[in-house]
Amino acid sequence: MESLKVLIVEDEPLVVRMFETALTFNDIEVVTANGGRKGVEYAKSEKPDFILMDIMMPEMNGIEALEHIKSDPETADIPVVMLTNLSGMHDIELAKEKGAYAYWVKKDLKPKDIAQKIREILGNIKAQEH
């Protein structure tokens, strides 16, 4: 299986640790960024295959960071899934409008399923490219 690198942009240490543990256990390399501004920087410097991005963060929120990532030709093609505790329709529509691939509500996610979900999305994207 090819190696994968996932960038987790999240300011909540427990959530980061939970996702990081689940992904590392599934042989996925993990880079973490504490907040949107670092997330944008790391998207450029680390060239991840996939980004999990929280919406509610200090400094720069996930929607703003998503806009930066999608407007930069170097990072525009990286699939971004927004993570949140909010399940408001407005946030979902806004995130998709700005280029998010999907939107996951944290409380509905089982850490053990995350690696498989990421691989499925990347598989779907590769299939669409061919």
Secondary structure, 3 states (H helix, E strand, C coil): CCCEEEEEECCCHHHHHHHHHHHHHCCEEEEEECCHHHHHHHHHHHCCCEEEEECCCCCCCHHHHHHHHHHCCCCCCCCEEEEECCCCHHHHHHHHHCCCCEEEEHHHCCHHHHHHHHHHHHHHHHHHHC
